[in-house]
């Protein structure tokens, strides 16, 4: 059975490949800011971090099904991630000075990563069902990291386009003191959550293995 990934994220692709799944990737076309604003206006309140990630994952998966449904026979996965420290959302830092300030603030402390998923069953070429899930993991950055180490990490450019400003599967792996939850969740796609969704939709998870 084929998995279609509604994302071009190298990290999500790497997680799936490491788990024996070679997905077919499509780039979703979703105006995230406008979609979230509309949803919050509809609800009359702000979305929580878990709601935010699952909702965007759903929009991405549905967009791919809408635009590429004629090419799809399998399961379509959309996802989104959000990192919070002290309740503050930390997106992609983009700028080195922002990344360094965040790393210093995170040092010796624990942040929370929410990873939202939406899986649409398109086996046989038609929509048969859908299910969503949010997984959460806690990430503690080592307290003994020096300013020099953090500056050297930021200088590599790796954290600039990563939510939270670090990659546990990259150069920052040595800086992570503790993870509570699925490691794959921190990278951006929770494999345990994916397995549960596949089963919920009536399929066998090992059927996705194709590498």
SERO-4910 file (N, C-alpha, C, O; in steps of 0.05 Angstrom, whole numbers):
BEGIN
 pado doro    nc1    nc2    nc3   cac1   cac2   cac3    cc1    cc2    cc3    oc1    oc2    oc3
  Unk    A     17    -24      0      0      0      0     18     25      0     38     26     14
  Unk    A     11     45    -16     28     68    -19     20     90      0     -4     95      5
  Unk    A     40    104     11     36    128     27     43    152     11     65    154     -1
  Unk    A     25    172     11     30    197     -3     34    219     19     17    222     36
  Unk    A     56    233     17     62    253     37     56    281     27     67    290      7
  Unk    A     38    295     41     31    322     33     50    341     46     43    358     62
  Unk    A     75    339     37     97    355     49    122    351     32    126    330     21
  Unk    A    139    371     31    165    369     19    187    372     40    210    377     33
  Unk    A    179    368     65    198    371     87    219    349     86    212    325     87
  Unk    A    245    356     84    266    335     84    266    319    110    272    295    109
  Unk    A    259    332    132    259    317    158    238    296    158    243    274    167
  Unk    A    213    303    150    192    283    150    198    260    130    193    237    136
  Unk    A    209    267    107    216    247     88    238    228     99    236    204     95
  Unk    A    257    239    114    278    223    126    267    204    147    276    181    148
  Unk    A    248    214    163    236    196    183    222    173    170    226    150    179
  Unk    A    207    177    149    193    156    136    212    136    122    209    112    124
  Unk    A    232    147    109    251    129     96    266    112    116    271     89    111
  Unk    A    273    124    139    286    108    160    269     86    171    278     67    182
  Unk    A    242     90    169    223     70    179    215     51    157    196     35    161
  Unk    A    228     51    134    223     32    113    200     40     94    189     23     80
  Unk    A    193     66     94    171     75     77    182     96     57    193    117     66
  Unk    A    179     91     32    186    110     11    160    123      1    146    110    -16
  Unk    A    153    147     10    128    159      2    130    173    -25    152    179    -35
  Unk    A    107    178    -37    106    196    -60     99    224    -48     78    227    -35
  Unk    A    115    244    -54    111    270    -41     98    290    -60    104    292    -84
  Unk    A     79    304    -49     66    327    -62     69    351    -45     68    350    -21
  Unk    A     72    374    -58     74    400    -43     46    412    -40     33    418    -59
  Unk    A     37    414    -15     10    426    -11     11    456    -16     32    469    -12
  Unk    A    -11    467    -24    -14    495    -29    -35    506    -10    -59    507    -16
  Unk    A    -26    514     14    -44    523     35    -35    550     46    -11    552     54
  Unk    A    -52    570     46    -46    596     59    -51    592     89    -74    596     98
  Unk    A    -30    585    103    -34    577    131    -44    599    148    -63    595    165
  Unk    A    -34    623    145    -43    645    162    -72    651    158    -87    655    177
  Unk    A    -80    652    132   -108    658    126   -127    636    135   -148    641    145
  Unk    A   -118    611    132   -134    588    140   -138    588    171   -161    583    180
  Unk    A   -117    593    186   -120    593    215   -137    616    224   -153    613    242
  Unk    A   -133    640    212   -149    663    219   -179    658    214   -196    665    231
  Unk    A   -185    645    192   -213    639    186   -224    619    206   -247    621    215
  Unk    A   -209    599    212   -218    578    231   -223    590    259   -242    583    272
  Unk    A   -205    608    268   -208    620    294   -231    639    295   -245    641    315
  Unk    A   -236    652    272   -260    670    271   -286    653    272   -305    661    285
  Unk    A   -285    630    259   -308    612    260   -313    601    288   -336    599    296
  Unk    A   -292    595    303   -295    584    329   -299    606    350   -310    601    372
  Unk    A   -290    630    344   -292    652    363   -271    651    385   -275    662    407
  Unk    A   -249    637    379   -227    635    398   -202    627    384   -203    619    360
  Unk    A   -179    628    397   -154    620    386   -152    590    387   -162    577    405
  Unk    A   -138    579    367   -132    550    367   -110    544    387    -91    559    389
  Unk    A   -113    522    401    -91    513    418    -69    502    400    -74    497    376
  Unk    A    -45    498    411    -23    488    395    -29    460    383    -24    456    359
  Unk    A    -41    441    398    -48    416    386    -69    419    364    -67    406    343
  Unk    A    -89    436    369   -110    440    348    -98    452    323   -105    445    301
  Unk    A    -80    471    327    -67    485    305    -52    465    287    -55    466    262
  Unk    A    -36    447    299    -20    429    283    -37    408    268    -32    401    245
  Unk    A    -58    398    282    -75    379    268    -92    392    246    -95    380    225
  Unk    A   -101    416    251   -117    430    231   -101    435    205   -110    431    183
  Unk    A    -76    445    209    -60    450    185    -52    424    171    -50    423    147
  Unk    A    -47    403    187    -42    377    174    -65    367    158    -62    356    136
  Unk    A    -90    372    168   -114    365    153   -116    381    127   -122    369    106
  Unk    A   -112    407    129   -114    423    105    -94    415     84   -101    415     60
  Unk    A    -70    408     92    -50    400     73    -57    374     59    -55    371     35
  Unk    A    -66    355     75    -74    329     63    -98    332     45    -99    321     23
  Unk    A   -118    348     53   -142    352     37   -135    367     11   -147    362    -10
  Unk    A   -116    386     12   -109    400    -12    -96    382    -32   -102    383    -56
  Unk    A    -78    364    -23    -65    345    -41    -86    326    -53    -84    320    -77
  Unk    A   -105    317    -37   -126    299    -48   -142    314    -69   -150    303    -90
  Unk    A   -149    339    -63   -165    355    -81   -151    359   -108   -164    357   -129
  Unk    A   -125    365   -108   -111    372   -132    -99    348   -146    -94    349   -171
  Unk    A    -93    326   -131    -79    303   -143    -94    277   -140    -82    256   -143
  Unk    A   -119    278   -132   -134    254   -126   -134    233   -149   -134    209   -143
  Unk    A   -133    243   -173   -133    224   -196   -108    208   -198   -106    188   -213
  Unk    A    -86    217   -184    -61    203   -184    -57    185   -160    -37    171   -158
  Unk    A    -75    185   -141    -71    173   -115    -87    147   -112   -111    146   -118
  Unk    A    -74    127   -101    -86    102    -93    -71     93    -68    -52     78    -70
  Unk    A    -80    101    -45    -66     95    -20    -74    114      2    -97    123      3
  Unk    A    -56    119     20    -61    136     43    -46    163     40    -23    163     32
  Unk    A    -60    185     46    -48    211     44    -44    223     72    -62    225     87
  Unk    A    -19    231     77    -12    241    104     -4    270    103     14    278     88
  Unk    A    -18    286    119    -10    314    122     -1    319    151    -11    305    169
  Unk    A     17    337    155     26    342    183     36    370    187     42    385    168
  Unk    A     38    378    212     49    404    220     60    401    248     51    384    264
  Unk    A     79    419    254     92    417    281     94    445    293     96    465    279
  Unk    A     94    446    319     97    471    334    113    466    359    107    447    374
  Unk    A    133    483    364    150    480    388    144    504    407    143    527    399
  Unk    A    140    497    433    134    517    452    154    516    476    161    494    484
  Unk    A    162    539    485    179    541    509    166    561    528    162    584    520
  Unk    A    159    552    552    144    569    570    118    579    558    109    602    563
  Unk    A    106    562    541     80    570    529     83    588    505     63    594    493
  Unk    A    107    596    499    111    614    476    118    598    451    136    581    452
  Unk    A    104    603    429    110    589    404    136    599    393    141    623    389
  Unk    A    154    580    387    179    586    374    180    573    347    185    549    344
  Unk    A    175    589    327    176    580    299    205    579    289    224    578    304
  Unk    A    207    581    263    234    581    251    248    608    256    236    629    251
  Unk    A    272    608    267    284    633    275    293    650    251    293    675    253
  Unk    A    301    638    229    309    651    204    335    666    207    353    663    191
  Unk    A    338    683    228    362    699    232    380    688    253    370    678    274
  Unk    A    407    689    249    426    677    268    423    688    296    424    674    316
  Unk    A    419    715    299    417    726    326    392    717    340    392    713    365
  Unk    A    370    712    325    346    701    338    351    672    346    343    664    368
  Unk    A    363    657    329    369    629    336    387    626    361    382    609    378
  Unk    A    407    644    363    425    643    386    411    651    411    415    638    432
  Unk    A    394    671    410    380    680    434    361    658    444    359    653    468
  Unk    A    348    644    425    329    623    432    344    599    444    335    587    464
  Unk    A    367    593    433    383    570    443    392    576    472    391    558    488
  Unk    A    400    600    477    409    607    504    386    606    523    389    598    547
  Unk    A    362    614    514    338    613    531    330    584    537    320    578    559
  Unk    A    333    567    517    325    539    519    345    523    536    337    502    548
  Unk    A    370    532    538    391    517    552    383    510    581    376    528    597
  Unk    A    384    484    587    377    475    613    348    473    619    340    469    642
  Unk    A    331    478    599    302    478    603    289    458    584    302    447    566
  Unk    A    263    454    588    248    435    573    227    449    556    210    464    567
  Unk    A    227    443    530    206    454    512    187    431    504    193    408    508
  Unk    A    165    439    492    145    419    484    140    421    454    136    442    443
  Unk    A    141    398    441    137    396    412    111    382    406    107    359    414
  Unk    A     93    396    392     68    383    383     70    377    354     78    394    338
  Unk    A     63    352    347     64    344    319     36    334    311     27    313    321
  Unk    A     23    349    293     -4    341    285     -4    325    259     13    330    242
  Unk    A    -23    307    257    -24    289    234    -53    286    224    -72    286    240
  Unk    A    -56    284    198    -83    278    186    -78    258    164    -63    263    145
  Unk    A    -92    235    166    -89    214    146   -115    209    132   -136    204    144
  Unk    A   -114    210    105   -138    205     89   -135    179     73   -115    175     60
  Unk    A   -155    162     76   -155    137     62   -166    141     34   -190    145     30
  Unk    A   -148    139     14   -156    141    -14   -150    115    -29   -145    116    -53
  Unk    A   -151     93    -15   -147     67    -29   -169     62    -49   -192     67    -44
  Unk    A   -161     52    -72   -180     48    -94   -186     73   -109   -203     73   -127
  Unk    A   -172     95   -103   -175    119   -118   -198    137   -109   -205    156   -122
  Unk    A   -210    130    -86   -232    147    -76   -230    150    -46   -219    133    -32
  Unk    A   -240    173    -35   -238    178     -7   -257    159      9   -281    159      4
  Unk    A   -245    144     27   -260    124     42   -262    131     72   -278    120     87
  Unk    A   -246    150     81   -246    158    109   -222    175    116   -204    178     99
  Unk    A   -221    185    140   -199    202    149   -198    202    179   -218    197    192
  Unk    A   -174    207    190   -170    208    219   -147    226    225   -128    228    210
  Unk    A   -148    238    249   -127    256    257   -116    249    285   -129    235    300
  Unk    A    -92    259    290    -80    253    316    -58    274    321    -45    283    303
  Unk    A    -54    280    346    -32    298    354    -14    283    374    -24    271    394
  Unk    A     12    283    370     30    271    389     47    293    400     52    313    387
  Unk    A     56    289    425     71    310    439     96    298    452     96    276    462
  Unk    A    118    313    450    143    304    462    156    328    477    153    351    469
  Unk    A    171    322    498    185    343    512    215    340    507    226    318    505
  Unk    A    228    363    503    257    363    496    272    381    515    267    405    517
  Unk    A    292    369    528    308    384    547    336    389    535    349    371    526
  Unk    A    344    415    534    370    422    524    390    421    547    384    431    569
  Unk    A    414    411    542    434    408    563    440    434    577    442    455    564
  Unk    A    442    433    603    447    458    619    476    468    617    481    491    623
  Unk    A    494    449    611    523    457    611    533    467    584    557    469    581
  Unk    A    515    472    565    524    481    539    536    509    542    525    526    556
  Unk    A    558    514    529    571    540    531    561    558    509    550    550    489
  Unk    A    565    584    513    558    603    493    573    598    467    563    602    445
  Unk    A    598    589    470    614    583    446    603    560    430    603    560    405
  Unk    A    593    539    444    582    516    430    556    524    415    552    517    392
  Unk    A    540    540    429    515    549    416    520    567    392    507    565    372
  Unk    A    540    585    395    547    603    373    557    587    349    551    593    326
  Unk    A    573    566    355    584    549    333    562    534    319    563    531    295
  Unk    A    542    525    334    519    511    322    503    530    304    496    523    282
  Unk    A    497    554    314    482    573    298    497    580    273    485    584    252
  Unk    A    524    582    275    541    589    252    539    569    229    545    575    206
  Unk    A    532    544    236    529    524    214    505    529    197    503    519    174
  Unk    A    486    545    207    462    550    192    440    530    196    417    534    187
  Unk    A    446    507    209    426    486    211    400    494    225    379    486    216
  Unk    A    402    510    247    377    515    262    359    537    250    337    542    260
  Unk    A    369    551    230    355    575    221    327    570    209    309    587    212
  Unk    A    323    547    197    297    541    184    283    517    198    269    502    185
  Unk    A    289    514    224    277    492    239    260    503    262    269    521    277
  Unk    A    235    493    265    218    502    287    232    495    313    240    472    318
  Unk    A    235    515    331    249    511    356    278    516    354    291    521    374
  Unk    A    289    516    330    317    523    326    337    501    333    360    507    341
  Unk    A    330    476    329    349    454    334    339    429    319    316    427    312
  Unk    A    357    410    315    350    385    301    363    362    317    387    360    319
  Unk    A    346    345    328    357    323    344    371    302    326    387    287    336
  Unk    A    364    302    301    376    283    282    399    296    267    408    285    246
  Unk    A    408    319    276    430    333    263    452    340    282    458    324    301
  Unk    A    465    363    278    488    371    294    480    376    324    498    373    341
  Unk    A    455    382    329    447    388    356    441    362    372    433    364    396
  Unk    A    444    339    360    439    314    374    454    312    400    444    300    420
  Unk    A    479    322    401    495    321    425    487    341    446    496    339    469
  Unk    A    469    359    439    460    380    458    435    372    472    427    386    491
  Unk    A    422    351    463    396    343    475    401    324    498    411    302    495
  Unk    A    393    334    522    398    318    546    377    296    550    383    274    559
  Unk    A    352    303    543    330    284    549    307    289    530    300    312    524
  Unk    A    294    267    521    269    269    506    249    251    519    254    228    524
  Unk    A    225    262    524    203    246    535    182    245    513    169    266    507
  Unk    A    178    222    501    160    219    479    174    206    456    197    199    458
  Unk    A    161    204    433    172    192    410    193    210    397    187    233    391
  Unk    A    218    200    394    238    217    381    230    227    353    236    249    345
  Unk    A    216    210    338    207    218    311    187    242    313    186    257    294
  Unk    A    173    244    335    154    266    338    169    293    339    160    313    328
  Unk    A    193    292    351    209    317    353    219    325    326    223    349    320
  Unk    A    224    306    308    234    312    282    211    323    264    216    338    245
  Unk    A    186    316    271    164    328    257    142    309    248    122    318    236
  Unk    A    146    283    252    126    264    244    128    240    263    148    226    263
  Unk    A    107    236    278    108    215    298    101    188    286     78    184    277
  Unk    A    120    170    285    114    143    273     94    128    290     77    114    278
  Unk    A     94    129    317     73    115    332     45    126    325     26    111    324
  Unk    A     43    153    322     17    165    315      8    155    287    -15    149    283
  Unk    A     27    154    268     21    145    241     10    116    242    -10    110    229
  Unk    A     24     99    257     15     71    259    -13     69    270    -29     54    260
  Unk    A    -19     85    291    -46     84    302    -67     93    283    -89     82    282
  Unk    A    -61    113    267    -80    123    247    -85    103    225   -107     99    216
  Unk    A    -63     90    216    -66     70    195    -84     47    205   -102     38    190
  Unk    A    -80     39    230    -97     18    241   -126     27    244   -145     12    239
  Unk    A   -129     52    253   -156     63    257   -172     63    231   -197     60    231
  Unk    A   -158     67    209   -172     67    183   -174     39    171   -184     36    148
  Unk    A   -166     19    186   -172     -8    178   -150    -21    161   -155    -41    147
  Unk    A   -126    -11    163   -104    -22    147    -81    -32    165    -81    -27    189
  Unk    A    -63    -47    153    -40    -58    166    -16    -39    162     -9    -32    140
  Unk    A     -4    -31    184     19    -13    182     42    -25    167     54    -11    150
  Unk    A     50    -51    171     72    -62    156     67    -62    126     86    -65    110
  Unk    A     42    -59    117     36    -58     89     49    -34     75     51    -32     51
  Unk    A     57    -14     92     69     10     81     99      7     75    111     22     60
  Unk    A    111    -14     86    140    -18     83    146    -25     53    135    -44     42
  Unk    A    162     -9     41    169    -13     12    197     -6      6    204     -2    -18
  Unk    A    215     -6     26    243      0     20    260    -24     26    285    -23     23
***
